[in-house]
């Protein structure tokens, strides 16, 4: 039986392309070092340098909070994704912990002295998150109930948990203010209310924080999102400076360049199209601009970082004041007949837009996905000047794609045979997504393929694939070096590509 399990386990690892055992997720903590939270009943922070050598190991309290809980599986017992934040201002790593009865505290791990300076109580709830201001001087911790579960009225959660944000001064590691997202949901008032807030951090500074609060109906037999409210807090007051109701759930948000306005998109439904919501943060006011499609993403493209609204059928530009422009790029054929009998000829995605990045001033690149978010292994070059999809290029060779899928089908059959006809874990027979990067001048585009373990290099001007460079199987993301001369391929064994010569070096 043990041999049979080992065979199945090995086949599974092979069928997943070696991806079954991800490396322990690390947090960059300066000087090229990475901090990793490891250990089961006796967790610790392990600091590792750029060469993979141990710098320090610091014991911490039990139950560090995870963004994904792998602890329940012995297979993943050494894989931790901690909810944490690193302040360069005081070289301290802040790690969130779960305590009894849903209470939370934060360990302030000093990476200069290699010890825990303080444990900071921050409130209670079934979920929590952290956000650090850009200067590292203020840390914000949010605690509340899960969106689909009411903490109120459950005997094991007493007293009721009001969603709240704790503002922590990182110089003293003291809670200096508590911001309340509601005026209190108490058991005797429960029947009078049908919604509560769930927070998403948008921005933070040493003077305050801006959040996106979801109003969600959880009672009267319903569980649905009603709308999102943009709220701003500052100073020591527990009440918001403003609370602006967007009129519907916001699927994406983005600030104007001067940060005086916040843009959000409401995707709409089958009966009505989406809209662009513009929140004036100085006046506490809202304006809404109807759209013809159902938007999903906001992004900035080109050297001037022009704002665009991205939907399945088109991209549309808008101004920094939130006014829609006539600059549009058709991504897919319209579902409605074009006016004047036009045949909608041109280059189209024939898929769904994925990760999108700028390529200099006039071009952008967009990965093409399936409806489920998995990859078509194609990338679109977008001409921002001529407002069109200029070319569709493969990010993996046809033979490599066929070989990967064939190998997975064979592995799936072998697993089924080895398990007596019962497939315990079927290998993923769909190709996963890639990631994109570009040279600063936008001349070359780099696409990392997670299945074939190679980087495809595309000449943007000629819209051609110039080279495919194999990388080791642990590489999972791409990032420009600080001097913008190299493309760093991050994994257990980092590699780098010289972007002048487009050659691989160690």
ZISULQUI-V803574 format. One record per backbone hydrogen bond with DSSP energy under -0.5 kcal/mol. CO is the residue of the C=O (numbers start at 0). NH is the residue of the N-H. E is the energy in kcal/mol with one decimal. If there is no record, write none. Layout:
CO&NH&E  CO&NH&E
This chain:
0&4&-2.2  1&5&-2.2  2&6&-2.5  3&7&-2.4  4&8&-2.7  5&9&-2.5  6&10&-2.7  7&11&-2.3  8&12&-2.1  9&13&-2.4  10&14&-2.9  11&15&-1.6  12&17&-2.7  13&16&-1.9  15&18&-1.1  19&21&-0.8  24&36&-0.5  26&34&-2.8  29&32&-2.2  32&28&-2.1  33&47&-3.2  34&26&-2.6  35&37&-0.7  35&45&-3.4  37&43&-2.3  42&59&-2.0  43&37&-2.3  43&45&-0.6  44&46&-0.5  44&57&-2.9  45&35&-2.8  45&47&-0.5  46&54&-3.7  46&55&-1.3  47&33&-3.0  48&51&-1.9  52&48&-2.7  55&46&-3.0  56&58&-0.5  57&44&-3.0  62&97&-2.9  64&82&-2.2  67&69&-1.1  69&72&-1.6  71&73&-0.5  72&75&-0.7  73&76&-1.1  75&78&-2.0  77&79&-0.7  79&24&-0.6  80&66&-2.6  81&83&-0.9  82&95&-2.4  84&86&-0.5  84&93&-3.5  85&87&-0.7  86&89&-0.5  86&90&-0.6  86&91&-1.8  90&110&-2.5  91&86&-2.9  91&93&-0.5  92&94&-0.5  92&108&-3.0  93&84&-1.8  94&106&-2.9  95&64&-3.2  96&104&-1.4  98&101&-1.0  99&102&-1.6  101&124&-2.3  102&98&-3.2  103&121&-2.1  103&122&-0.8  104&96&-2.9  105&107&-0.6  105&119&-3.0  106&94&-2.1  106&108&-1.0  107&109&-0.8  107&116&-2.6  107&117&-0.8  108&92&-2.7  108&110&-0.6  109&113&-1.2  109&114&-1.4  114&109&-2.7  114&116&-0.7  117&107&-2.8  117&119&-0.5  118&120&-0.6  119&105&-2.1  122&103&-3.1  126&143&-2.0  128&141&-2.6  130&139&-3.1  132&135&-1.7  136&169&-1.8  137&132&-2.8  138&167&-3.4  139&130&-2.1  140&165&-2.8  141&128&-1.7  142&163&-1.9  143&125&-1.1  143&126&-2.3  145&148&-1.3  148&150&-0.6  150&153&-1.3  152&154&-0.5  153&156&-1.8  155&157&-0.6  159&161&-0.7  162&180&-2.1  162&181&-0.5  163&142&-2.0  164&166&-0.5  164&178&-3.1  165&140&-2.2  165&167&-0.6  166&175&-2.8  166&176&-1.2  167&138&-2.6  167&169&-0.7  168&172&-2.4  168&173&-1.0  173&168&-2.7  173&175&-0.6  176&166&-3.0  177&179&-0.5  178&164&-2.7  183&185&-0.8  185&188&-2.1  185&189&-0.6  186&189&-0.9  188&191&-1.4  189&192&-1.5  193&217&-0.6  195&215&-1.8  197&213&-2.9  199&211&-3.0  202&209&-2.5  203&133&-0.9  206&234&-1.7  207&204&-2.6  208&232&-2.7  209&201&-2.5  209&202&-1.7  210&212&-0.6  210&230&-2.3  211&199&-1.5  211&213&-0.5  212&228&-3.2  213&197&-0.8  213&215&-0.7  214&225&-2.9  214&226&-1.2  215&195&-1.1  216&223&-1.5  218&221&-1.5  223&216&-2.6  226&214&-3.2  227&245&-3.0  228&212&-3.3  228&230&-0.6  229&243&-2.8  230&210&-2.8  231&240&-3.6  231&241&-0.9  232&208&-1.9  233&236&-0.8  237&179&-2.0  241&231&-1.8  242&244&-0.6  243&229&-2.6  247&227&-1.4  251&264&-1.8  253&262&-3.7  255&258&-1.6  259&280&-2.0  259&281&-0.6  260&255&-2.6  261&278&-3.3  262&253&-2.2  263&276&-3.6  264&250&-2.9  264&251&-0.6  264&266&-0.5  265&274&-2.2  271&268&-2.1  273&290&-2.7  274&265&-2.5  274&276&-0.6  275&288&-2.7  276&263&-2.6  276&278&-0.6  277&279&-0.6  277&286&-2.0  278&261&-2.3  278&280&-0.9  279&283&-1.9  279&284&-1.3  284&279&-2.9  286&277&-3.2  287&289&-0.5  288&275&-2.9  292&273&-2.8  292&294&-0.7  293&311&-0.6  296&309&-3.1  298&307&-3.0  300&305&-2.0  301&304&-1.5  305&300&-2.2  306&317&-2.0  307&298&-1.9  308&315&-2.3  309&295&-2.9  309&296&-1.8  312&330&-2.9  312&331&-1.7  313&310&-2.3  314&328&-2.3  315&308&-3.2  316&324&-2.2  317&306&-0.5  318&321&-1.7  322&318&-2.7  325&327&-0.8  326&316&-2.5  328&314&-2.2  330&348&-3.1  337&340&-1.0  338&341&-0.9  341&337&-0.5  351&368&-3.6  354&366&-2.5  356&364&-2.5  358&362&-1.0  361&383&-3.2  361&384&-0.8  362&358&-2.8  363&381&-3.3  364&356&-2.2  365&379&-3.4  366&353&-2.6  366&368&-0.5  367&375&-2.2  367&377&-0.6  368&351&-2.7  369&372&-1.7  373&369&-3.5  376&394&-2.1  376&395&-0.5  377&367&-2.4  378&392&-2.9  379&365&-2.3  379&381&-0.6  380&389&-2.5  380&390&-1.2  381&363&-1.8  381&383&-0.8  382&386&-0.9  382&387&-1.5  387&382&-3.0  387&389&-0.7  390&380&-2.6  392&378&-2.9  396&400&-2.3  397&401&-2.3  398&402&-2.3  399&403&-2.3  400&404&-2.1  401&405&-2.6  402&406&-2.4  403&407&-1.9  404&408&-2.1  405&409&-2.5  406&410&-2.3  407&411&-2.3  408&412&-2.0  409&413&-2.5  410&414&-2.5  411&415&-2.1  412&416&-2.6  413&417&-2.8  414&418&-1.5  415&420&-3.4  416&419&-1.6  418&421&-0.7  420&422&-0.6  421&423&-0.9  426&428&-0.6  430&374&-1.4  434&447&-2.9  436&445&-3.1  438&441&-2.5  442&459&-2.6  442&460&-0.5  443&438&-2.0  444&457&-2.9  445&436&-2.0  446&448&-0.5  446&455&-2.7  447&434&-1.2  447&449&-0.6  448&452&-0.7  448&453&-0.9  452&470&-2.5  453&448&-2.9  453&455&-0.6  454&468&-2.8  455&446&-2.4  455&457&-0.5  456&465&-2.5  456&466&-1.3  457&444&-2.6  457&459&-0.8  458&462&-1.3  458&463&-1.3  463&458&-2.7  463&465&-0.6  466&456&-3.2  467&469&-0.6  468&454&-2.7  471&474&-1.8  476&489&-2.3  478&487&-3.2  480&483&-1.7  484&498&-2.1  485&480&-2.6  485&487&-0.6  486&496&-2.4  487&478&-1.6  487&489&-0.8  488&494&-2.1  489&475&-2.8  489&476&-1.0  490&493&-0.5  494&488&-3.8  495&504&-3.2  496&486&-2.6  496&498&-0.6  497&501&-2.4  497&502&-0.9  502&497&-2.8  504&495&-2.2
